[in-house]
């Protein structure tokens, strides 16, 4: 059985290993740097909460999730 997704993941892993000379320490360092970069670019829940407006573009009150569940 041949799974194209698994083949793609294995190819990406092999390319990453080759790029870093098959050195696990270098691969781990790259992964840590990449993770830090992604975390610094991520939108935090705090920023998302302050960005929410109580009214939509046409001036109607935006429904909160609790109101959706009650059907109000």
N, CA, C and O atoms as a CHARMM CRD file, in Angstrom:
* protein
*
  288
    1    1 UNK  N      0.84200  -1.17500   0.00000 PROA 1      0.00000
    2    1 UNK  CA     0.00000   0.00000   0.00000 PROA 1      0.00000
    3    1 UNK  C      0.89000   1.24200   0.00000 PROA 1      0.00000
    4    1 UNK  O      1.81500   1.35000   0.80500 PROA 1      0.00000
    5    2 UNK  N      0.60900   2.16300  -0.89200 PROA 2      0.00000
    6    2 UNK  CA     1.40000   3.37600  -1.04100 PROA 2      0.00000
    7    2 UNK  C      0.52200   4.57500  -0.68300 PROA 2      0.00000
    8    2 UNK  O     -0.52100   4.79100  -1.29900 PROA 2      0.00000
    9    3 UNK  N      0.94500   5.35100   0.31300 PROA 3      0.00000
   10    3 UNK  CA     0.19100   6.51400   0.74600 PROA 3      0.00000
   11    3 UNK  C      0.97800   7.77300   0.36400 PROA 3      0.00000
   12    3 UNK  O      2.08600   7.97600   0.86000 PROA 3      0.00000
   13    4 UNK  N      0.42400   8.61800  -0.50700 PROA 4      0.00000
   14    4 UNK  CA     1.16400   9.79300  -0.96800 PROA 4      0.00000
   15    4 UNK  C      1.47900  10.79000   0.15100 PROA 4      0.00000
   16    4 UNK  O      2.49700  11.47900   0.08700 PROA 4      0.00000
   17    5 UNK  N      0.64200  10.87700   1.15100 PROA 5      0.00000
   18    5 UNK  CA     0.90000  11.80600   2.25800 PROA 5      0.00000
   19    5 UNK  C      2.10300  11.33800   3.07100 PROA 5      0.00000
   20    5 UNK  O      2.97400  12.13300   3.42500 PROA 5      0.00000
   21    6 UNK  N      2.14100  10.04500   3.36200 PROA 6      0.00000
   22    6 UNK  CA     3.27200   9.49200   4.11200 PROA 6      0.00000
   23    6 UNK  C      4.55700   9.63900   3.30000 PROA 6      0.00000
   24    6 UNK  O      5.61000   9.97100   3.84500 PROA 6      0.00000
   25    7 UNK  N      4.46400   9.39200   1.99700 PROA 7      0.00000
   26    7 UNK  CA     5.63600   9.56000   1.12900 PROA 7      0.00000
   27    7 UNK  C      6.13500  11.00100   1.15200 PROA 7      0.00000
   28    7 UNK  O      7.34200  11.24100   1.17900 PROA 7      0.00000
   29    8 UNK  N      5.21100  11.96200   1.14200 PROA 8      0.00000
   30    8 UNK  CA     5.58600  13.37200   1.16800 PROA 8      0.00000
   31    8 UNK  C      6.26200  13.74900   2.49100 PROA 8      0.00000
   32    8 UNK  O      7.25300  14.47900   2.50100 PROA 8      0.00000
   33    9 UNK  N      5.72300  13.25000   3.60000 PROA 9      0.00000
   34    9 UNK  CA     6.31400  13.53200   4.91200 PROA 9      0.00000
   35    9 UNK  C      7.71700  12.93300   5.00200 PROA 9      0.00000
   36    9 UNK  O      8.64400  13.58100   5.48800 PROA 9      0.00000
   37   10 UNK  N      7.86600  11.71100   4.53900 PROA 10     0.00000
   38   10 UNK  CA     9.18700  11.06800   4.57000 PROA 10     0.00000
   39   10 UNK  C     10.19200  11.79900   3.69500 PROA 10     0.00000
   40   10 UNK  O     11.36100  11.92300   4.06100 PROA 10     0.00000
   41   11 UNK  N      9.74500  12.28500   2.53700 PROA 11     0.00000
   42   11 UNK  CA    10.63600  13.03100   1.64500 PROA 11     0.00000
   43   11 UNK  C     11.05800  14.35300   2.28700 PROA 11     0.00000
   44   11 UNK  O     12.21800  14.75200   2.18100 PROA 11     0.00000
   45   12 UNK  N     10.12400  15.02900   2.94900 PROA 12     0.00000
   46   12 UNK  CA    10.44500  16.29200   3.62100 PROA 12     0.00000
   47   12 UNK  C     11.41600  16.05500   4.76900 PROA 12     0.00000
   48   12 UNK  O     12.34600  16.83400   4.97500 PROA 12     0.00000
   49   13 UNK  N     11.19800  14.98700   5.50700 PROA 13     0.00000
   50   13 UNK  CA    12.09300  14.64400   6.62300 PROA 13     0.00000
   51   13 UNK  C     13.49200  14.32200   6.10700 PROA 13     0.00000
   52   13 UNK  O     14.48200  14.74000   6.70700 PROA 13     0.00000
   53   14 UNK  N     13.58300  13.58500   5.00700 PROA 14     0.00000
   54   14 UNK  CA    14.88200  13.23500   4.43400 PROA 14     0.00000
   55   14 UNK  C     15.59900  14.48900   3.92200 PROA 14     0.00000
   56   14 UNK  O     16.81100  14.62600   4.09100 PROA 14     0.00000
   57   15 UNK  N     14.85200  15.39700   3.29700 PROA 15     0.00000
   58   15 UNK  CA    15.46200  16.62800   2.79200 PROA 15     0.00000
   59   15 UNK  C     15.98100  17.49000   3.93900 PROA 15     0.00000
   60   15 UNK  O     17.06100  18.07300   3.84100 PROA 15     0.00000
   61   16 UNK  N     15.21700  17.57000   5.02100 PROA 16     0.00000
   62   16 UNK  CA    15.63800  18.34200   6.19000 PROA 16     0.00000
   63   16 UNK  C     16.89700  17.74200   6.80700 PROA 16     0.00000
   64   16 UNK  O     17.82200  18.46600   7.17700 PROA 16     0.00000
   65   17 UNK  N     16.92500  16.43100   6.91400 PROA 17     0.00000
   66   17 UNK  CA    18.11000  15.76300   7.46600 PROA 17     0.00000
   67   17 UNK  C     19.33600  16.01500   6.58800 PROA 17     0.00000
   68   17 UNK  O     20.42100  16.29800   7.09500 PROA 17     0.00000
   69   18 UNK  N     19.16000  15.91100   5.28400 PROA 18     0.00000
   70   18 UNK  CA    20.27800  16.13900   4.36400 PROA 18     0.00000
   71   18 UNK  C     20.75700  17.57800   4.44000 PROA 18     0.00000
   72   18 UNK  O     21.96000  17.83800   4.41200 PROA 18     0.00000
   73   19 UNK  N     19.80900  18.52600   4.53700 PROA 19     0.00000
   74   19 UNK  CA    20.14300  19.95000   4.60800 PROA 19     0.00000
   75   19 UNK  C     21.01500  20.26800   5.82400 PROA 19     0.00000
   76   19 UNK  O     21.84700  21.17400   5.77800 PROA 19     0.00000
   77   20 UNK  N     20.81900  19.51600   6.91500 PROA 20     0.00000
   78   20 UNK  CA    21.57000  19.76600   8.14600 PROA 20     0.00000
   79   20 UNK  C     22.65500  18.71900   8.38700 PROA 20     0.00000
   80   20 UNK  O     23.10100  18.52500   9.51800 PROA 20     0.00000
   81   21 UNK  N     23.06800  18.05600   7.32900 PROA 21     0.00000
   82   21 UNK  CA    24.17600  17.11900   7.41600 PROA 21     0.00000
   83   21 UNK  C     23.89600  15.89900   8.28100 PROA 21     0.00000
   84   21 UNK  O     24.82100  15.30400   8.83500 PROA 21     0.00000
   85   22 UNK  N     22.64800  15.52900   8.39900 PROA 22     0.00000
   86   22 UNK  CA    22.22300  14.36500   9.19600 PROA 22     0.00000
   87   22 UNK  C     22.64200  14.48900  10.66300 PROA 22     0.00000
   88   22 UNK  O     22.79500  13.48700  11.36200 PROA 22     0.00000
   89   23 UNK  N     22.82500  15.72500  11.11700 PROA 23     0.00000
   90   23 UNK  CA    23.24300  16.00100  12.50000 PROA 23     0.00000
   91   23 UNK  C     21.99700  16.32800  13.32000 PROA 23     0.00000
   92   23 UNK  O     21.34700  17.34900  13.09500 PROA 23     0.00000
   93   24 UNK  N     21.67200  15.45500  14.26900 PROA 24     0.00000
   94   24 UNK  CA    20.45800  15.64200  15.07400 PROA 24     0.00000
   95   24 UNK  C     20.48400  16.93600  15.86900 PROA 24     0.00000
   96   24 UNK  O     19.45000  17.58300  16.03000 PROA 24     0.00000
   97   25 UNK  N     21.65100  17.32200  16.36900 PROA 25     0.00000
   98   25 UNK  CA    21.74900  18.56300  17.14500 PROA 25     0.00000
   99   25 UNK  C     21.42000  19.77400  16.27500 PROA 25     0.00000
  100   25 UNK  O     20.74600  20.69900  16.72900 PROA 25     0.00000
  101   26 UNK  N     21.89000  19.77300  15.02800 PROA 26     0.00000
  102   26 UNK  CA    21.60500  20.88000  14.11600 PROA 26     0.00000
  103   26 UNK  C     20.12000  20.91300  13.75400 PROA 26     0.00000
  104   26 UNK  O     19.51600  21.98300  13.67300 PROA 26     0.00000
  105   27 UNK  N     19.54500  19.74800  13.53900 PROA 27     0.00000
  106   27 UNK  CA    18.12000  19.67300  13.21200 PROA 27     0.00000
  107   27 UNK  C     17.29300  20.18000  14.38700 PROA 27     0.00000
  108   27 UNK  O     16.33400  20.92600  14.19300 PROA 27     0.00000
  109   28 UNK  N     17.65500  19.78400  15.59800 PROA 28     0.00000
  110   28 UNK  CA    16.93600  20.21900  16.79000 PROA 28     0.00000
  111   28 UNK  C     17.05300  21.72900  16.97700 PROA 28     0.00000
  112   28 UNK  O     16.07100  22.38900  17.31900 PROA 28     0.00000
  113   29 UNK  N     18.24100  22.27600  16.75800 PROA 29     0.00000
  114   29 UNK  CA    18.43400  23.72900  16.86700 PROA 29     0.00000
  115   29 UNK  C     17.58200  24.46200  15.84200 PROA 29     0.00000
  116   29 UNK  O     16.96000  25.47600  16.16000 PROA 29     0.00000
  117   30 UNK  N     17.54900  23.95500  14.61200 PROA 30     0.00000
  118   30 UNK  CA    16.71300  24.55200  13.57400 PROA 30     0.00000
  119   30 UNK  C     15.25100  24.52400  14.00100 PROA 30     0.00000
  120   30 UNK  O     14.54100  25.51600  13.84000 PROA 30     0.00000
  121   31 UNK  N     14.79300  23.39200  14.54500 PROA 31     0.00000
  122   31 UNK  CA    13.40400  23.26300  14.97000 PROA 31     0.00000
  123   31 UNK  C     13.07100  24.24900  16.09200 PROA 31     0.00000
  124   31 UNK  O     11.99000  24.83800  16.09900 PROA 31     0.00000
  125   32 UNK  N     13.98100  24.42600  17.02600 PROA 32     0.00000
  126   32 UNK  CA    13.75200  25.37900  18.12000 PROA 32     0.00000
  127   32 UNK  C     13.65800  26.81500  17.59400 PROA 32     0.00000
  128   32 UNK  O     12.78900  27.57800  18.01700 PROA 32     0.00000
  129   33 UNK  N     14.54400  27.17600  16.68200 PROA 33     0.00000
  130   33 UNK  CA    14.50700  28.51600  16.10200 PROA 33     0.00000
  131   33 UNK  C     13.21800  28.73900  15.31200 PROA 33     0.00000
  132   33 UNK  O     12.60200  29.80100  15.39900 PROA 33     0.00000
  133   34 UNK  N     12.82300  27.73700  14.54800 PROA 34     0.00000
  134   34 UNK  CA    11.59300  27.83800  13.75500 PROA 34     0.00000
  135   34 UNK  C     10.37800  27.97800  14.66300 PROA 34     0.00000
  136   34 UNK  O      9.48000  28.77100  14.37900 PROA 34     0.00000
  137   35 UNK  N     10.34400  27.21200  15.75500 PROA 35     0.00000
  138   35 UNK  CA     9.23600  27.28400  16.70400 PROA 35     0.00000
  139   35 UNK  C      9.16000  28.67100  17.33800 PROA 35     0.00000
  140   35 UNK  O      8.07500  29.23900  17.46200 PROA 35     0.00000
  141   36 UNK  N     10.30500  29.21500  17.73900 PROA 36     0.00000
  142   36 UNK  CA    10.33600  30.55100  18.34100 PROA 36     0.00000
  143   36 UNK  C      9.85100  31.60000  17.34200 PROA 36     0.00000
  144   36 UNK  O      9.13100  32.52900  17.70700 PROA 36     0.00000
  145   37 UNK  N     10.24700  31.44600  16.09300 PROA 37     0.00000
  146   37 UNK  CA     9.81600  32.37600  15.04600 PROA 37     0.00000
  147   37 UNK  C      8.30500  32.31300  14.85700 PROA 37     0.00000
  148   37 UNK  O      7.64500  33.34700  14.75400 PROA 37     0.00000
  149   38 UNK  N      7.76600  31.11700  14.81100 PROA 38     0.00000
  150   38 UNK  CA     6.32000  30.96200  14.63000 PROA 38     0.00000
  151   38 UNK  C      5.54100  31.50400  15.82500 PROA 38     0.00000
  152   38 UNK  O      4.49000  32.12100  15.65700 PROA 38     0.00000
  153   39 UNK  N      6.05600  31.27400  17.02800 PROA 39     0.00000
  154   39 UNK  CA     5.37900  31.77300  18.22500 PROA 39     0.00000
  155   39 UNK  C      5.39400  33.29100  18.27600 PROA 39     0.00000
  156   39 UNK  O      4.42500  33.90300  18.72600 PROA 39     0.00000
  157   40 UNK  N      6.47300  33.90600  17.82300 PROA 40     0.00000
  158   40 UNK  CA     6.54700  35.36500  17.85500 PROA 40     0.00000
  159   40 UNK  C      5.60900  35.99500  16.83200 PROA 40     0.00000
  160   40 UNK  O      5.17400  37.13300  17.01200 PROA 40     0.00000
  161   41 UNK  N      5.29400  35.27800  15.77000 PROA 41     0.00000
  162   41 UNK  CA     4.40000  35.79300  14.73600 PROA 41     0.00000
  163   41 UNK  C      2.93600  35.46500  15.00200 PROA 41     0.00000
  164   41 UNK  O      2.05200  36.02300  14.35100 PROA 41     0.00000
  165   42 UNK  N      2.67000  34.58100  15.93400 PROA 42     0.00000
  166   42 UNK  CA     1.30200  34.12700  16.17200 PROA 42     0.00000
  167   42 UNK  C      0.47100  35.22700  16.82400 PROA 42     0.00000
  168   42 UNK  O      0.98200  36.02500  17.61100 PROA 42     0.00000
  169   43 UNK  N     -0.79800  35.25800  16.49000 PROA 43     0.00000
  170   43 UNK  CA    -1.72600  36.17400  17.13200 PROA 43     0.00000
  171   43 UNK  C     -2.13400  35.56600  18.46000 PROA 43     0.00000
  172   43 UNK  O     -2.60400  34.42900  18.51500 PROA 43     0.00000
  173   44 UNK  N     -1.95700  36.31400  19.51200 PROA 44     0.00000
  174   44 UNK  CA    -2.30500  35.78700  20.82400 PROA 44     0.00000
  175   44 UNK  C     -3.79600  35.94900  21.08100 PROA 44     0.00000
  176   44 UNK  O     -4.45900  36.77500  20.45300 PROA 44     0.00000
  177   45 UNK  N     -4.31400  35.15800  22.00600 PROA 45     0.00000
  178   45 UNK  CA    -5.72500  35.26000  22.37200 PROA 45     0.00000
  179   45 UNK  C     -6.03300  36.65000  22.91200 PROA 45     0.00000
  180   45 UNK  O     -7.12100  37.18400  22.69800 PROA 45     0.00000
  181   46 UNK  N     -5.07000  37.22400  23.60600 PROA 46     0.00000
  182   46 UNK  CA    -5.27100  38.55300  24.16900 PROA 46     0.00000
  183   46 UNK  C     -5.47900  39.59400  23.07300 PROA 46     0.00000
  184   46 UNK  O     -6.37200  40.43600  23.17400 PROA 46     0.00000
  185   47 UNK  N     -4.65900  39.53700  22.03100 PROA 47     0.00000
  186   47 UNK  CA    -4.81800  40.48700  20.92600 PROA 47     0.00000
  187   47 UNK  C     -6.12300  40.24100  20.17900 PROA 47     0.00000
  188   47 UNK  O     -6.77700  41.18600  19.73800 PROA 47     0.00000
  189   48 UNK  N     -6.49900  38.98500  20.03800 PROA 48     0.00000
  190   48 UNK  CA    -7.74800  38.66000  19.34800 PROA 48     0.00000
  191   48 UNK  C     -8.94100  39.19000  20.12600 PROA 48     0.00000
  192   48 UNK  O     -9.89000  39.69700  19.52800 PROA 48     0.00000
  193   49 UNK  N     -8.91000  39.08400  21.44600 PROA 49     0.00000
  194   49 UNK  CA   -10.02500  39.52200  22.27500 PROA 49     0.00000
  195   49 UNK  C    -10.20400  41.03300  22.19200 PROA 49     0.00000
  196   49 UNK  O    -11.33700  41.51500  22.16800 PROA 49     0.00000
  197   50 UNK  N     -9.11800  41.78200  22.14900 PROA 50     0.00000
  198   50 UNK  CA    -9.23600  43.23700  22.08600 PROA 50     0.00000
  199   50 UNK  C     -9.61400  43.71300  20.69500 PROA 50     0.00000
  200   50 UNK  O    -10.10400  44.83100  20.53700 PROA 50     0.00000
  201   51 UNK  N     -9.39400  42.88500  19.69000 PROA 51     0.00000
  202   51 UNK  CA    -9.71500  43.28000  18.32600 PROA 51     0.00000
  203   51 UNK  C    -11.20000  43.10600  18.00500 PROA 51     0.00000
  204   51 UNK  O    -11.67900  43.67500  17.02400 PROA 51     0.00000
  205   52 UNK  N    -11.93300  42.34100  18.80100 PROA 52     0.00000
  206   52 UNK  CA   -13.33700  42.07600  18.51900 PROA 52     0.00000
  207   52 UNK  C    -14.17900  43.32400  18.76200 PROA 52     0.00000
  208   52 UNK  O    -14.01700  44.00300  19.77600 PROA 52     0.00000
  209   53 UNK  N    -15.05900  43.61200  17.84600 PROA 53     0.00000
  210   53 UNK  CA   -15.93200  44.77700  17.95300 PROA 53     0.00000
  211   53 UNK  C    -17.32700  44.30200  18.36400 PROA 53     0.00000
  212   53 UNK  O    -17.76700  43.23800  17.92800 PROA 53     0.00000
  213   54 UNK  N    -18.02600  45.07800  19.19600 PROA 54     0.00000
  214   54 UNK  CA   -19.36700  44.66700  19.59700 PROA 54     0.00000
  215   54 UNK  C    -20.39200  44.83800  18.48300 PROA 54     0.00000
  216   54 UNK  O    -21.49500  44.29900  18.57300 PROA 54     0.00000
  217   55 UNK  N    -20.04500  45.58000  17.43600 PROA 55     0.00000
  218   55 UNK  CA   -20.97800  45.79900  16.34200 PROA 55     0.00000
  219   55 UNK  C    -20.30900  45.43200  15.02800 PROA 55     0.00000
  220   55 UNK  O    -19.10400  45.61600  14.85400 PROA 55     0.00000
  221   56 UNK  N    -21.10500  44.91300  14.11100 PROA 56     0.00000
  222   56 UNK  CA   -20.53200  44.56000  12.81400 PROA 56     0.00000
  223   56 UNK  C    -20.47900  45.79200  11.90700 PROA 56     0.00000
  224   56 UNK  O    -20.75400  46.90500  12.35500 PROA 56     0.00000
  225   57 UNK  N    -20.12900  45.59700  10.64700 PROA 57     0.00000
  226   57 UNK  CA   -19.90600  46.70600   9.72400 PROA 57     0.00000
  227   57 UNK  C    -21.15000  47.55100   9.47400 PROA 57     0.00000
  228   57 UNK  O    -21.03200  48.74700   9.20500 PROA 57     0.00000
  229   58 UNK  N    -22.33900  46.95900   9.55500 PROA 58     0.00000
  230   58 UNK  CA   -23.54600  47.73400   9.27100 PROA 58     0.00000
  231   58 UNK  C    -24.23400  48.22500  10.53900 PROA 58     0.00000
  232   58 UNK  O    -25.37000  48.69800  10.48700 PROA 58     0.00000
  233   59 UNK  N    -23.55400  48.11600  11.67200 PROA 59     0.00000
  234   59 UNK  CA   -24.06600  48.70100  12.90200 PROA 59     0.00000
  235   59 UNK  C    -24.96300  47.80600  13.73000 PROA 59     0.00000
  236   59 UNK  O    -25.51400  48.25900  14.73400 PROA 59     0.00000
  237   60 UNK  N    -25.12800  46.55400  13.34500 PROA 60     0.00000
  238   60 UNK  CA   -25.94600  45.64900  14.14000 PROA 60     0.00000
  239   60 UNK  C    -25.10700  45.02200  15.23100 PROA 60     0.00000
  240   60 UNK  O    -23.91300  44.78000  15.06000 PROA 60     0.00000
  241   61 UNK  N    -25.74700  44.76600  16.34900 PROA 61     0.00000
  242   61 UNK  CA   -25.03500  44.16400  17.47000 PROA 61     0.00000
  243   61 UNK  C    -24.60800  42.75800  17.07400 PROA 61     0.00000
  244   61 UNK  O    -25.41800  41.97300  16.58000 PROA 61     0.00000
  245   62 UNK  N    -23.33700  42.44100  17.29100 PROA 62     0.00000
  246   62 UNK  CA   -22.81200  41.10700  16.97700 PROA 62     0.00000
  247   62 UNK  C    -23.22800  40.14000  18.08200 PROA 62     0.00000
  248   62 UNK  O    -23.14000  40.47200  19.26400 PROA 62     0.00000
  249   63 UNK  N    -23.67100  38.97100  17.71000 PROA 63     0.00000
  250   63 UNK  CA   -24.10800  37.96800  18.68400 PROA 63     0.00000
  251   63 UNK  C    -22.90100  37.27400  19.29000 PROA 63     0.00000
  252   63 UNK  O    -21.95100  36.92200  18.59000 PROA 63     0.00000
  253   64 UNK  N    -22.95100  37.08400  20.58700 PROA 64     0.00000
  254   64 UNK  CA   -21.91900  36.32900  21.28800 PROA 64     0.00000
  255   64 UNK  C    -22.23300  34.84800  21.14500 PROA 64     0.00000
  256   64 UNK  O    -23.38900  34.49100  20.91600 PROA 64     0.00000
  257   65 UNK  N    -21.24000  33.97500  21.27400 PROA 65     0.00000
  258   65 UNK  CA   -21.49500  32.53500  21.13700 PROA 65     0.00000
  259   65 UNK  C    -22.59100  32.01600  22.06700 PROA 65     0.00000
  260   65 UNK  O    -23.33000  31.10700  21.69000 PROA 65     0.00000
  261   66 UNK  N    -22.71200  32.57400  23.27400 PROA 66     0.00000
  262   66 UNK  CA   -23.75500  32.11800  24.19100 PROA 66     0.00000
  263   66 UNK  C    -25.14400  32.41200  23.62000 PROA 66     0.00000
  264   66 UNK  O    -26.07800  31.63100  23.80100 PROA 66     0.00000
  265   67 UNK  N    -25.26800  33.54700  22.93100 PROA 67     0.00000
  266   67 UNK  CA   -26.54600  33.91200  22.32500 PROA 67     0.00000
  267   67 UNK  C    -26.89600  32.99200  21.16400 PROA 67     0.00000
  268   67 UNK  O    -28.06900  32.71500  20.91200 PROA 67     0.00000
  269   68 UNK  N    -25.87000  32.52100  20.45900 PROA 68     0.00000
  270   68 UNK  CA   -26.11600  31.60000  19.34400 PROA 68     0.00000
  271   68 UNK  C    -26.71700  30.31000  19.85900 PROA 68     0.00000
  272   68 UNK  O    -27.63900  29.76500  19.25100 PROA 68     0.00000
  273   69 UNK  N    -26.19600  29.81200  20.99100 PROA 69     0.00000
  274   69 UNK  CA   -26.66700  28.54600  21.52700 PROA 69     0.00000
  275   69 UNK  C    -28.10800  28.65400  22.01000 PROA 69     0.00000
  276   69 UNK  O    -28.87000  27.69500  21.89300 PROA 69     0.00000
  277   70 UNK  N    -28.49200  29.81300  22.55400 PROA 70     0.00000
  278   70 UNK  CA   -29.86100  29.99900  23.05100 PROA 70     0.00000
  279   70 UNK  C    -30.81600  30.32400  21.93800 PROA 70     0.00000
  280   70 UNK  O    -32.03100  30.22300  22.10800 PROA 70     0.00000
  281   71 UNK  N    -30.27900  30.71900  20.78500 PROA 71     0.00000
  282   71 UNK  CA   -31.14000  31.05700  19.66800 PROA 71     0.00000
  283   71 UNK  C    -31.67900  32.46800  19.74000 PROA 71     0.00000
  284   71 UNK  O    -32.67400  32.77200  19.08100 PROA 71     0.00000
  285   72 UNK  N    -31.05600  33.34400  20.51900 PROA 72     0.00000
  286   72 UNK  CA   -31.52200  34.72700  20.64900 PROA 72     0.00000
  287   72 UNK  C    -31.06400  35.56300  19.48500 PROA 72     0.00000
  288   72 UNK  O    -31.36400  36.75600  19.42600 PROA 72     0.00000
